[in-house]
Amino acid sequence: MTIAAQAQLTWPRVRELPIALRLAPVVRLSDDELLALCALNRELRIERTAEGDLLLMPPTGGETGASNAQITVQLGLWGNRDGTGTTFDSSTGFRLPNGAMRSPDGSWMPRSRLDEISAEERKKFIPACPDFVLELRSPSDAMADLHAKLREYLANGARLGLLLDPETRRVFVYRPDAPVEQLDDPANVSGDPVLPGFVLDLGEVW
């Protein structure tokens, strides 16, 4: 059997991802158990829903990975200049107040909030929702799922969320108590006032 054929048996077609593994009510993984499971399966990106289901995703493709790297660089450089908080990349897990464990593609928290979390807790999934979250759509992502994820972030305390869709070059801006704003093929998008002075250059992302 060819490697390509083996890969087709290993993962479903790209539009059928992520794989949802339903555990409740048979099994309820603790945060430590989920962290250990993620460590044993580093080739996968694993999230947990508020209901306790696990979402299993393979590594991203090259184009998505390159775009995500640009986002991480831009957000990180701004964060270093601003100095009031901490930026996180897509491998960081956050345990939201509703019990879900999510790993946004980019995120930021003010240092004042992060300092309230012990150093020991920060070594694991951070038990809080970031103030800013960003999700970058990959070819395997359904837009409905991503919009639901952004709504979940806001319901759990996020103050600004960006959803980027490279396929249509659209950006969806989520803010609490405000309609979702759709930007069609913008050159950039501002993070004000949550991220003062941060402007994401989308020419480097698309």
PyMOL commands that place a pseudoatom at each C-alpha (Angstrom):
pseudoatom trace, name=CA, resn=MET, resi=1, chain=A, elem=C, hetatm=0, pos=[0.000, 0.000, 0.000]
pseudoatom trace, name=CA, resn=THR, resi=2, chain=A, elem=C, hetatm=0, pos=[1.334, 3.456, -0.888]
pseudoatom trace, name=CA, resn=ILE, resi=3, chain=A, elem=C, hetatm=0, pos=[1.977, 6.117, 1.741]
pseudoatom trace, name=CA, resn=ALA, resi=4, chain=A, elem=C, hetatm=0, pos=[-0.811, 8.219, 0.234]
pseudoatom trace, name=CA, resn=ALA, resi=5, chain=A, elem=C, hetatm=0, pos=[-3.266, 5.339, 0.573]
pseudoatom trace, name=CA, resn=GLN, resi=6, chain=A, elem=C, hetatm=0, pos=[-2.228, 4.768, 4.166]
pseudoatom trace, name=CA, resn=ALA, resi=7, chain=A, elem=C, hetatm=0, pos=[-2.788, 8.449, 4.914]
pseudoatom trace, name=CA, resn=GLN, resi=8, chain=A, elem=C, hetatm=0, pos=[-6.285, 8.251, 3.467]
pseudoatom trace, name=CA, resn=LEU, resi=9, chain=A, elem=C, hetatm=0, pos=[-7.053, 5.399, 5.842]
pseudoatom trace, name=CA, resn=THR, resi=10, chain=A, elem=C, hetatm=0, pos=[-5.570, 7.269, 8.796]
pseudoatom trace, name=CA, resn=TRP, resi=11, chain=A, elem=C, hetatm=0, pos=[-7.528, 10.505, 8.419]
pseudoatom trace, name=CA, resn=PRO, resi=12, chain=A, elem=C, hetatm=0, pos=[-10.919, 11.262, 6.830]
pseudoatom trace, name=CA, resn=ARG, resi=13, chain=A, elem=C, hetatm=0, pos=[-11.237, 13.629, 3.903]
pseudoatom trace, name=CA, resn=VAL, resi=14, chain=A, elem=C, hetatm=0, pos=[-10.071, 17.128, 4.813]
pseudoatom trace, name=CA, resn=ARG, resi=15, chain=A, elem=C, hetatm=0, pos=[-13.585, 18.615, 5.007]
pseudoatom trace, name=CA, resn=GLU, resi=16, chain=A, elem=C, hetatm=0, pos=[-14.583, 15.993, 7.615]
pseudoatom trace, name=CA, resn=LEU, resi=17, chain=A, elem=C, hetatm=0, pos=[-12.095, 17.217, 10.226]
pseudoatom trace, name=CA, resn=PRO, resi=18, chain=A, elem=C, hetatm=0, pos=[-11.843, 17.627, 13.156]
pseudoatom trace, name=CA, resn=ILE, resi=19, chain=A, elem=C, hetatm=0, pos=[-12.716, 14.209, 14.526]
pseudoatom trace, name=CA, resn=ALA, resi=20, chain=A, elem=C, hetatm=0, pos=[-15.000, 14.423, 17.563]
pseudoatom trace, name=CA, resn=LEU, resi=21, chain=A, elem=C, hetatm=0, pos=[-14.353, 11.752, 20.179]
pseudoatom trace, name=CA, resn=ARG, resi=22, chain=A, elem=C, hetatm=0, pos=[-17.307, 11.578, 22.567]
pseudoatom trace, name=CA, resn=LEU, resi=23, chain=A, elem=C, hetatm=0, pos=[-16.363, 10.525, 26.086]
pseudoatom trace, name=CA, resn=ALA, resi=24, chain=A, elem=C, hetatm=0, pos=[-19.140, 11.738, 28.417]
pseudoatom trace, name=CA, resn=PRO, resi=25, chain=A, elem=C, hetatm=0, pos=[-20.736, 10.327, 30.445]
pseudoatom trace, name=CA, resn=VAL, resi=26, chain=A, elem=C, hetatm=0, pos=[-18.447, 7.275, 30.305]
pseudoatom trace, name=CA, resn=VAL, resi=27, chain=A, elem=C, hetatm=0, pos=[-15.190, 9.157, 30.905]
pseudoatom trace, name=CA, resn=ARG, resi=28, chain=A, elem=C, hetatm=0, pos=[-14.459, 12.654, 32.146]
pseudoatom trace, name=CA, resn=LEU, resi=29, chain=A, elem=C, hetatm=0, pos=[-10.798, 13.558, 31.795]
pseudoatom trace, name=CA, resn=SER, resi=30, chain=A, elem=C, hetatm=0, pos=[-9.263, 15.837, 34.402]
pseudoatom trace, name=CA, resn=ASP, resi=31, chain=A, elem=C, hetatm=0, pos=[-7.083, 18.706, 33.218]
pseudoatom trace, name=CA, resn=ASP, resi=32, chain=A, elem=C, hetatm=0, pos=[-3.956, 16.772, 34.227]
pseudoatom trace, name=CA, resn=GLU, resi=33, chain=A, elem=C, hetatm=0, pos=[-5.134, 13.679, 32.341]
pseudoatom trace, name=CA, resn=LEU, resi=34, chain=A, elem=C, hetatm=0, pos=[-5.913, 15.743, 29.250]
pseudoatom trace, name=CA, resn=LEU, resi=35, chain=A, elem=C, hetatm=0, pos=[-2.503, 17.414, 29.460]
pseudoatom trace, name=CA, resn=ALA, resi=36, chain=A, elem=C, hetatm=0, pos=[-0.843, 13.993, 29.655]
pseudoatom trace, name=CA, resn=LEU, resi=37, chain=A, elem=C, hetatm=0, pos=[-2.906, 12.785, 26.669]
pseudoatom trace, name=CA, resn=CYS, resi=38, chain=A, elem=C, hetatm=0, pos=[-1.791, 15.804, 24.633]
pseudoatom trace, name=CA, resn=ALA, resi=39, chain=A, elem=C, hetatm=0, pos=[1.834, 15.117, 25.590]
pseudoatom trace, name=CA, resn=LEU, resi=40, chain=A, elem=C, hetatm=0, pos=[1.511, 11.534, 24.352]
pseudoatom trace, name=CA, resn=ASN, resi=41, chain=A, elem=C, hetatm=0, pos=[0.037, 12.675, 21.034]
pseudoatom trace, name=CA, resn=ARG, resi=42, chain=A, elem=C, hetatm=0, pos=[2.125, 15.691, 20.106]
pseudoatom trace, name=CA, resn=GLU, resi=43, chain=A, elem=C, hetatm=0, pos=[1.451, 15.130, 16.405]
pseudoatom trace, name=CA, resn=LEU, resi=44, chain=A, elem=C, hetatm=0, pos=[-2.196, 16.041, 17.044]
pseudoatom trace, name=CA, resn=ARG, resi=45, chain=A, elem=C, hetatm=0, pos=[-3.876, 19.251, 18.107]
pseudoatom trace, name=CA, resn=ILE, resi=46, chain=A, elem=C, hetatm=0, pos=[-6.436, 18.345, 20.755]
pseudoatom trace, name=CA, resn=GLU, resi=47, chain=A, elem=C, hetatm=0, pos=[-9.201, 20.522, 22.184]
pseudoatom trace, name=CA, resn=ARG, resi=48, chain=A, elem=C, hetatm=0, pos=[-12.017, 19.718, 24.610]
pseudoatom trace, name=CA, resn=THR, resi=49, chain=A, elem=C, hetatm=0, pos=[-15.561, 21.020, 24.307]
pseudoatom trace, name=CA, resn=ALA, resi=50, chain=A, elem=C, hetatm=0, pos=[-17.643, 22.207, 27.238]
pseudoatom trace, name=CA, resn=GLU, resi=51, chain=A, elem=C, hetatm=0, pos=[-19.503, 18.871, 27.047]
pseudoatom trace, name=CA, resn=GLY, resi=52, chain=A, elem=C, hetatm=0, pos=[-16.252, 16.919, 27.472]
pseudoatom trace, name=CA, resn=ASP, resi=53, chain=A, elem=C, hetatm=0, pos=[-15.853, 15.740, 23.865]
pseudoatom trace, name=CA, resn=LEU, resi=54, chain=A, elem=C, hetatm=0, pos=[-12.349, 15.703, 22.414]
pseudoatom trace, name=CA, resn=LEU, resi=55, chain=A, elem=C, hetatm=0, pos=[-11.671, 17.312, 19.044]
pseudoatom trace, name=CA, resn=LEU, resi=56, chain=A, elem=C, hetatm=0, pos=[-8.718, 15.717, 17.227]
pseudoatom trace, name=CA, resn=MET, resi=57, chain=A, elem=C, hetatm=0, pos=[-6.955, 17.634, 14.474]
pseudoatom trace, name=CA, resn=PRO, resi=58, chain=A, elem=C, hetatm=0, pos=[-3.800, 16.779, 12.492]
pseudoatom trace, name=CA, resn=PRO, resi=59, chain=A, elem=C, hetatm=0, pos=[-0.976, 19.302, 11.965]
pseudoatom trace, name=CA, resn=THR, resi=60, chain=A, elem=C, hetatm=0, pos=[-1.816, 22.211, 9.676]
pseudoatom trace, name=CA, resn=GLY, resi=61, chain=A, elem=C, hetatm=0, pos=[-0.732, 22.377, 6.055]
pseudoatom trace, name=CA, resn=GLY, resi=62, chain=A, elem=C, hetatm=0, pos=[2.141, 24.525, 4.863]
pseudoatom trace, name=CA, resn=GLU, resi=63, chain=A, elem=C, hetatm=0, pos=[0.131, 27.582, 3.796]
pseudoatom trace, name=CA, resn=THR, resi=64, chain=A, elem=C, hetatm=0, pos=[-1.845, 27.729, 7.025]
pseudoatom trace, name=CA, resn=GLY, resi=65, chain=A, elem=C, hetatm=0, pos=[1.306, 27.212, 9.072]
pseudoatom trace, name=CA, resn=ALA, resi=66, chain=A, elem=C, hetatm=0, pos=[3.097, 30.044, 7.280]
pseudoatom trace, name=CA, resn=SER, resi=67, chain=A, elem=C, hetatm=0, pos=[0.126, 32.385, 7.763]
pseudoatom trace, name=CA, resn=ASN, resi=68, chain=A, elem=C, hetatm=0, pos=[-0.106, 31.474, 11.428]
pseudoatom trace, name=CA, resn=ALA, resi=69, chain=A, elem=C, hetatm=0, pos=[3.615, 32.165, 11.841]
pseudoatom trace, name=CA, resn=GLN, resi=70, chain=A, elem=C, hetatm=0, pos=[3.103, 35.664, 10.440]
pseudoatom trace, name=CA, resn=ILE, resi=71, chain=A, elem=C, hetatm=0, pos=[0.288, 36.295, 12.898]
pseudoatom trace, name=CA, resn=THR, resi=72, chain=A, elem=C, hetatm=0, pos=[2.430, 35.076, 15.802]
pseudoatom trace, name=CA, resn=VAL, resi=73, chain=A, elem=C, hetatm=0, pos=[5.341, 37.322, 14.749]
pseudoatom trace, name=CA, resn=GLN, resi=74, chain=A, elem=C, hetatm=0, pos=[3.192, 40.448, 14.345]
pseudoatom trace, name=CA, resn=LEU, resi=75, chain=A, elem=C, hetatm=0, pos=[1.301, 39.890, 17.573]
pseudoatom trace, name=CA, resn=GLY, resi=76, chain=A, elem=C, hetatm=0, pos=[4.491, 39.076, 19.462]
pseudoatom trace, name=CA, resn=LEU, resi=77, chain=A, elem=C, hetatm=0, pos=[6.358, 42.166, 18.223]
pseudoatom trace, name=CA, resn=TRP, resi=78, chain=A, elem=C, hetatm=0, pos=[3.443, 44.385, 19.214]
pseudoatom trace, name=CA, resn=GLY, resi=79, chain=A, elem=C, hetatm=0, pos=[3.243, 42.670, 22.613]
pseudoatom trace, name=CA, resn=ASN, resi=80, chain=A, elem=C, hetatm=0, pos=[6.933, 43.299, 23.268]
pseudoatom trace, name=CA, resn=ARG, resi=81, chain=A, elem=C, hetatm=0, pos=[6.531, 46.985, 22.440]
pseudoatom trace, name=CA, resn=ASP, resi=82, chain=A, elem=C, hetatm=0, pos=[3.329, 47.372, 24.438]
pseudoatom trace, name=CA, resn=GLY, resi=83, chain=A, elem=C, hetatm=0, pos=[4.625, 45.553, 27.484]
pseudoatom trace, name=CA, resn=THR, resi=84, chain=A, elem=C, hetatm=0, pos=[1.340, 45.350, 29.368]
pseudoatom trace, name=CA, resn=GLY, resi=85, chain=A, elem=C, hetatm=0, pos=[0.558, 41.700, 28.720]
pseudoatom trace, name=CA, resn=THR, resi=86, chain=A, elem=C, hetatm=0, pos=[1.598, 38.354, 27.267]
pseudoatom trace, name=CA, resn=THR, resi=87, chain=A, elem=C, hetatm=0, pos=[0.987, 36.956, 23.789]
pseudoatom trace, name=CA, resn=PHE, resi=88, chain=A, elem=C, hetatm=0, pos=[0.501, 33.241, 23.146]
pseudoatom trace, name=CA, resn=ASP, resi=89, chain=A, elem=C, hetatm=0, pos=[0.886, 31.045, 20.076]
pseudoatom trace, name=CA, resn=SER, resi=90, chain=A, elem=C, hetatm=0, pos=[-1.439, 28.360, 18.745]
pseudoatom trace, name=CA, resn=SER, resi=91, chain=A, elem=C, hetatm=0, pos=[-0.048, 25.596, 20.961]
pseudoatom trace, name=CA, resn=THR, resi=92, chain=A, elem=C, hetatm=0, pos=[-1.259, 27.222, 24.202]
pseudoatom trace, name=CA, resn=GLY, resi=93, chain=A, elem=C, hetatm=0, pos=[-4.250, 25.640, 25.901]
pseudoatom trace, name=CA, resn=PHE, resi=94, chain=A, elem=C, hetatm=0, pos=[-6.783, 27.669, 27.880]
pseudoatom trace, name=CA, resn=ARG, resi=95, chain=A, elem=C, hetatm=0, pos=[-9.354, 26.114, 30.203]
pseudoatom trace, name=CA, resn=LEU, resi=96, chain=A, elem=C, hetatm=0, pos=[-12.393, 28.330, 29.782]
pseudoatom trace, name=CA, resn=PRO, resi=97, chain=A, elem=C, hetatm=0, pos=[-14.887, 28.963, 32.613]
pseudoatom trace, name=CA, resn=ASN, resi=98, chain=A, elem=C, hetatm=0, pos=[-17.395, 26.639, 30.891]
pseudoatom trace, name=CA, resn=GLY, resi=99, chain=A, elem=C, hetatm=0, pos=[-14.920, 23.724, 31.127]
pseudoatom trace, name=CA, resn=ALA, resi=100, chain=A, elem=C, hetatm=0, pos=[-13.809, 23.705, 27.480]
pseudoatom trace, name=CA, resn=MET, resi=101, chain=A, elem=C, hetatm=0, pos=[-10.094, 23.610, 26.655]
pseudoatom trace, name=CA, resn=ARG, resi=102, chain=A, elem=C, hetatm=0, pos=[-9.315, 25.670, 23.581]
pseudoatom trace, name=CA, resn=SER, resi=103, chain=A, elem=C, hetatm=0, pos=[-6.140, 26.625, 21.733]
pseudoatom trace, name=CA, resn=PRO, resi=104, chain=A, elem=C, hetatm=0, pos=[-6.737, 29.781, 19.691]
pseudoatom trace, name=CA, resn=ASP, resi=105, chain=A, elem=C, hetatm=0, pos=[-4.318, 30.479, 16.849]
pseudoatom trace, name=CA, resn=GLY, resi=106, chain=A, elem=C, hetatm=0, pos=[-3.270, 33.703, 18.571]
pseudoatom trace, name=CA, resn=SER, resi=107, chain=A, elem=C, hetatm=0, pos=[-4.156, 35.263, 21.904]
pseudoatom trace, name=CA, resn=TRP, resi=108, chain=A, elem=C, hetatm=0, pos=[-3.212, 37.894, 24.471]
pseudoatom trace, name=CA, resn=MET, resi=109, chain=A, elem=C, hetatm=0, pos=[-3.847, 38.515, 28.162]
pseudoatom trace, name=CA, resn=PRO, resi=110, chain=A, elem=C, hetatm=0, pos=[-2.937, 41.564, 30.254]
pseudoatom trace, name=CA, resn=ARG, resi=111, chain=A, elem=C, hetatm=0, pos=[-0.230, 40.913, 32.820]
pseudoatom trace, name=CA, resn=SER, resi=112, chain=A, elem=C, hetatm=0, pos=[-2.559, 42.057, 35.599]
pseudoatom trace, name=CA, resn=ARG, resi=113, chain=A, elem=C, hetatm=0, pos=[-4.797, 39.034, 34.941]
pseudoatom trace, name=CA, resn=LEU, resi=114, chain=A, elem=C, hetatm=0, pos=[-1.985, 36.586, 34.295]
pseudoatom trace, name=CA, resn=ASP, resi=115, chain=A, elem=C, hetatm=0, pos=[-0.270, 37.525, 37.572]
pseudoatom trace, name=CA, resn=GLU, resi=116, chain=A, elem=C, hetatm=0, pos=[-3.364, 36.347, 39.443]
pseudoatom trace, name=CA, resn=ILE, resi=117, chain=A, elem=C, hetatm=0, pos=[-2.668, 32.805, 38.179]
pseudoatom trace, name=CA, resn=SER, resi=118, chain=A, elem=C, hetatm=0, pos=[0.022, 30.875, 40.040]
pseudoatom trace, name=CA, resn=ALA, resi=119, chain=A, elem=C, hetatm=0, pos=[3.257, 29.917, 38.302]
pseudoatom trace, name=CA, resn=GLU, resi=120, chain=A, elem=C, hetatm=0, pos=[2.356, 26.247, 38.790]
pseudoatom trace, name=CA, resn=GLU, resi=121, chain=A, elem=C, hetatm=0, pos=[-1.003, 26.699, 37.070]
pseudoatom trace, name=CA, resn=ARG, resi=122, chain=A, elem=C, hetatm=0, pos=[0.611, 28.576, 34.175]
pseudoatom trace, name=CA, resn=LYS, resi=123, chain=A, elem=C, hetatm=0, pos=[2.719, 25.486, 33.440]
pseudoatom trace, name=CA, resn=LYS, resi=124, chain=A, elem=C, hetatm=0, pos=[-0.521, 23.669, 32.539]
pseudoatom trace, name=CA, resn=PHE, resi=125, chain=A, elem=C, hetatm=0, pos=[-3.647, 24.803, 30.711]
pseudoatom trace, name=CA, resn=ILE, resi=126, chain=A, elem=C, hetatm=0, pos=[-4.200, 28.421, 31.705]
pseudoatom trace, name=CA, resn=PRO, resi=127, chain=A, elem=C, hetatm=0, pos=[-7.449, 28.521, 33.712]
pseudoatom trace, name=CA, resn=ALA, resi=128, chain=A, elem=C, hetatm=0, pos=[-8.877, 31.627, 32.043]
pseudoatom trace, name=CA, resn=CYS, resi=129, chain=A, elem=C, hetatm=0, pos=[-10.118, 32.991, 28.745]
pseudoatom trace, name=CA, resn=PRO, resi=130, chain=A, elem=C, hetatm=0, pos=[-7.755, 35.400, 26.956]
pseudoatom trace, name=CA, resn=ASP, resi=131, chain=A, elem=C, hetatm=0, pos=[-8.894, 38.986, 26.474]
pseudoatom trace, name=CA, resn=PHE, resi=132, chain=A, elem=C, hetatm=0, pos=[-8.005, 38.710, 22.777]
pseudoatom trace, name=CA, resn=VAL, resi=133, chain=A, elem=C, hetatm=0, pos=[-8.359, 35.611, 20.602]
pseudoatom trace, name=CA, resn=LEU, resi=134, chain=A, elem=C, hetatm=0, pos=[-7.734, 34.980, 16.920]
pseudoatom trace, name=CA, resn=GLU, resi=135, chain=A, elem=C, hetatm=0, pos=[-8.751, 31.999, 14.811]
pseudoatom trace, name=CA, resn=LEU, resi=136, chain=A, elem=C, hetatm=0, pos=[-7.322, 31.391, 11.344]
pseudoatom trace, name=CA, resn=ARG, resi=137, chain=A, elem=C, hetatm=0, pos=[-9.411, 29.169, 9.110]
pseudoatom trace, name=CA, resn=SER, resi=138, chain=A, elem=C, hetatm=0, pos=[-7.597, 26.204, 7.576]
pseudoatom trace, name=CA, resn=PRO, resi=139, chain=A, elem=C, hetatm=0, pos=[-8.990, 24.153, 4.645]
pseudoatom trace, name=CA, resn=SER, resi=140, chain=A, elem=C, hetatm=0, pos=[-10.318, 21.553, 7.086]
pseudoatom trace, name=CA, resn=ASP, resi=141, chain=A, elem=C, hetatm=0, pos=[-12.332, 24.053, 9.154]
pseudoatom trace, name=CA, resn=ALA, resi=142, chain=A, elem=C, hetatm=0, pos=[-16.065, 24.603, 8.763]
pseudoatom trace, name=CA, resn=MET, resi=143, chain=A, elem=C, hetatm=0, pos=[-16.961, 28.269, 9.143]
pseudoatom trace, name=CA, resn=ALA, resi=144, chain=A, elem=C, hetatm=0, pos=[-19.979, 27.433, 11.286]
pseudoatom trace, name=CA, resn=ASP, resi=145, chain=A, elem=C, hetatm=0, pos=[-17.705, 25.699, 13.795]
pseudoatom trace, name=CA, resn=LEU, resi=146, chain=A, elem=C, hetatm=0, pos=[-15.326, 28.655, 13.916]
pseudoatom trace, name=CA, resn=HIS, resi=147, chain=A, elem=C, hetatm=0, pos=[-18.126, 31.181, 14.393]
pseudoatom trace, name=CA, resn=ALA, resi=148, chain=A, elem=C, hetatm=0, pos=[-19.436, 29.021, 17.258]
pseudoatom trace, name=CA, resn=LYS, resi=149, chain=A, elem=C, hetatm=0, pos=[-15.957, 28.996, 18.787]
pseudoatom trace, name=CA, resn=LEU, resi=150, chain=A, elem=C, hetatm=0, pos=[-15.712, 32.802, 18.622]
pseudoatom trace, name=CA, resn=ARG, resi=151, chain=A, elem=C, hetatm=0, pos=[-19.108, 33.118, 20.294]
pseudoatom trace, name=CA, resn=GLU, resi=152, chain=A, elem=C, hetatm=0, pos=[-17.878, 30.747, 23.000]
pseudoatom trace, name=CA, resn=TYR, resi=153, chain=A, elem=C, hetatm=0, pos=[-14.811, 32.892, 23.631]
pseudoatom trace, name=CA, resn=LEU, resi=154, chain=A, elem=C, hetatm=0, pos=[-16.941, 35.994, 24.078]
pseudoatom trace, name=CA, resn=ALA, resi=155, chain=A, elem=C, hetatm=0, pos=[-19.370, 34.171, 26.369]
pseudoatom trace, name=CA, resn=ASN, resi=156, chain=A, elem=C, hetatm=0, pos=[-16.396, 33.195, 28.529]
pseudoatom trace, name=CA, resn=GLY, resi=157, chain=A, elem=C, hetatm=0, pos=[-14.853, 36.631, 28.869]
pseudoatom trace, name=CA, resn=ALA, resi=158, chain=A, elem=C, hetatm=0, pos=[-12.966, 37.564, 25.670]
pseudoatom trace, name=CA, resn=ARG, resi=159, chain=A, elem=C, hetatm=0, pos=[-13.154, 41.269, 24.821]
pseudoatom trace, name=CA, resn=LEU, resi=160, chain=A, elem=C, hetatm=0, pos=[-12.092, 40.979, 21.180]
pseudoatom trace, name=CA, resn=GLY, resi=161, chain=A, elem=C, hetatm=0, pos=[-12.092, 38.095, 18.717]
pseudoatom trace, name=CA, resn=LEU, resi=162, chain=A, elem=C, hetatm=0, pos=[-10.917, 37.942, 15.115]
pseudoatom trace, name=CA, resn=LEU, resi=163, chain=A, elem=C, hetatm=0, pos=[-11.828, 35.197, 12.664]
pseudoatom trace, name=CA, resn=LEU, resi=164, chain=A, elem=C, hetatm=0, pos=[-9.726, 35.200, 9.488]
pseudoatom trace, name=CA, resn=ASP, resi=165, chain=A, elem=C, hetatm=0, pos=[-10.821, 33.306, 6.375]
pseudoatom trace, name=CA, resn=PRO, resi=166, chain=A, elem=C, hetatm=0, pos=[-8.012, 33.243, 3.770]
pseudoatom trace, name=CA, resn=GLU, resi=167, chain=A, elem=C, hetatm=0, pos=[-10.257, 31.488, 1.245]
pseudoatom trace, name=CA, resn=THR, resi=168, chain=A, elem=C, hetatm=0, pos=[-12.613, 34.485, 0.939]
pseudoatom trace, name=CA, resn=ARG, resi=169, chain=A, elem=C, hetatm=0, pos=[-10.225, 37.084, 2.392]
pseudoatom trace, name=CA, resn=ARG, resi=170, chain=A, elem=C, hetatm=0, pos=[-12.789, 38.057, 4.970]
pseudoatom trace, name=CA, resn=VAL, resi=171, chain=A, elem=C, hetatm=0, pos=[-12.306, 39.036, 8.586]
pseudoatom trace, name=CA, resn=PHE, resi=172, chain=A, elem=C, hetatm=0, pos=[-15.048, 38.753, 11.184]
pseudoatom trace, name=CA, resn=VAL, resi=173, chain=A, elem=C, hetatm=0, pos=[-14.655, 40.998, 14.228]
pseudoatom trace, name=CA, resn=TYR, resi=174, chain=A, elem=C, hetatm=0, pos=[-16.319, 39.866, 17.457]
pseudoatom trace, name=CA, resn=ARG, resi=175, chain=A, elem=C, hetatm=0, pos=[-16.879, 42.245, 20.378]
pseudoatom trace, name=CA, resn=PRO, resi=176, chain=A, elem=C, hetatm=0, pos=[-19.140, 41.826, 23.424]
pseudoatom trace, name=CA, resn=ASP, resi=177, chain=A, elem=C, hetatm=0, pos=[-22.632, 43.260, 23.075]
pseudoatom trace, name=CA, resn=ALA, resi=178, chain=A, elem=C, hetatm=0, pos=[-22.083, 44.256, 19.436]
pseudoatom trace, name=CA, resn=PRO, resi=179, chain=A, elem=C, hetatm=0, pos=[-23.039, 42.755, 16.064]
pseudoatom trace, name=CA, resn=VAL, resi=180, chain=A, elem=C, hetatm=0, pos=[-20.352, 40.763, 14.287]
pseudoatom trace, name=CA, resn=GLU, resi=181, chain=A, elem=C, hetatm=0, pos=[-18.506, 43.034, 11.858]
pseudoatom trace, name=CA, resn=GLN, resi=182, chain=A, elem=C, hetatm=0, pos=[-17.560, 41.560, 8.473]
pseudoatom trace, name=CA, resn=LEU, resi=183, chain=A, elem=C, hetatm=0, pos=[-14.606, 43.081, 6.628]
pseudoatom trace, name=CA, resn=ASP, resi=184, chain=A, elem=C, hetatm=0, pos=[-14.192, 42.121, 2.963]
pseudoatom trace, name=CA, resn=ASP, resi=185, chain=A, elem=C, hetatm=0, pos=[-10.589, 41.860, 1.765]
pseudoatom trace, name=CA, resn=PRO, resi=186, chain=A, elem=C, hetatm=0, pos=[-9.164, 44.437, 4.193]
pseudoatom trace, name=CA, resn=ALA, resi=187, chain=A, elem=C, hetatm=0, pos=[-5.493, 45.398, 3.957]
pseudoatom trace, name=CA, resn=ASN, resi=188, chain=A, elem=C, hetatm=0, pos=[-5.232, 45.320, 7.741]
pseudoatom trace, name=CA, resn=VAL, resi=189, chain=A, elem=C, hetatm=0, pos=[-7.321, 45.090, 10.894]
pseudoatom trace, name=CA, resn=SER, resi=190, chain=A, elem=C, hetatm=0, pos=[-6.923, 47.037, 14.125]
pseudoatom trace, name=CA, resn=GLY, resi=191, chain=A, elem=C, hetatm=0, pos=[-6.975, 45.601, 17.627]
pseudoatom trace, name=CA, resn=ASP, resi=192, chain=A, elem=C, hetatm=0, pos=[-7.960, 48.885, 19.294]
pseudoatom trace, name=CA, resn=PRO, resi=193, chain=A, elem=C, hetatm=0, pos=[-8.955, 49.475, 22.014]
pseudoatom trace, name=CA, resn=VAL, resi=194, chain=A, elem=C, hetatm=0, pos=[-8.250, 46.029, 23.535]
pseudoatom trace, name=CA, resn=LEU, resi=195, chain=A, elem=C, hetatm=0, pos=[-4.813, 45.904, 21.876]
pseudoatom trace, name=CA, resn=PRO, resi=196, chain=A, elem=C, hetatm=0, pos=[-3.854, 49.595, 21.685]
pseudoatom trace, name=CA, resn=GLY, resi=197, chain=A, elem=C, hetatm=0, pos=[-1.853, 50.328, 18.565]
pseudoatom trace, name=CA, resn=PHE, resi=198, chain=A, elem=C, hetatm=0, pos=[-1.890, 46.768, 17.213]
pseudoatom trace, name=CA, resn=VAL, resi=199, chain=A, elem=C, hetatm=0, pos=[-2.593, 46.561, 13.468]
pseudoatom trace, name=CA, resn=LEU, resi=200, chain=A, elem=C, hetatm=0, pos=[-2.467, 43.158, 11.792]
pseudoatom trace, name=CA, resn=ASP, resi=201, chain=A, elem=C, hetatm=0, pos=[-1.016, 43.437, 8.278]
pseudoatom trace, name=CA, resn=LEU, resi=202, chain=A, elem=C, hetatm=0, pos=[-3.114, 40.975, 6.314]
pseudoatom trace, name=CA, resn=GLY, resi=203, chain=A, elem=C, hetatm=0, pos=[-0.931, 41.302, 3.217]
pseudoatom trace, name=CA, resn=GLU, resi=204, chain=A, elem=C, hetatm=0, pos=[1.570, 39.164, 5.109]
pseudoatom trace, name=CA, resn=VAL, resi=205, chain=A, elem=C, hetatm=0, pos=[-1.128, 36.663, 6.164]
pseudoatom trace, name=CA, resn=TRP, resi=206, chain=A, elem=C, hetatm=0, pos=[-3.102, 36.012, 2.989]
for i in range(1, 206): cmd.bond("trace and resi %d" % i, "trace and resi %d" % (i + 1))
show_as sticks, trace
zoom trace
